[in-house]
Amino acid sequence: MQSDIHEPLGYPFTSVLVDNTPEHFKASLEAVKKFLQEDATTPPIVTINSWNEWTEGSYIEPDTVHGMAYLEAIRDVIYGK
């Protein structure tokens, strides 16, 4: 959750994403899209983190577990599939 506190403990205790699934990722994208559509003062720009941060648990690159699901979530939210 965005309200969670992440203390900067420093190396080697850096933040790691857990329970990151294509379904949670898609829900986050849908929330961002809704926010951008409802707030005309916000530029419609989104940065997605990140293509291949495997060791941090943050990647959208295709893999053997989820296949193309992260990329498909982006496609589905942007193009409404």
C-alpha positions, 0 to 999 in steps of 0.5 A: 500500500502507498501508506506503508512506511519503508525506512531507508536502511541502506545497503544491503537492506534495500527495499524488495517488492513482494507479492508482485503479481500481474493481477496486482500490477494490472489493478495498479495500472487501472488506478493510475489510468482512472486518476489521470482521467479524473485529474485534468491538471495532471499530465498524462504521463506514467513511468513504469518501474521496471523492465528487468529488476529481477533481484528487486522483484520488480520486472515486467519482462516475460518469464517462465512463471507469468509469461507475457502477463505483465506486458498484457496487463499494460496492453489491456489497460491502455487499449481496453482489452 
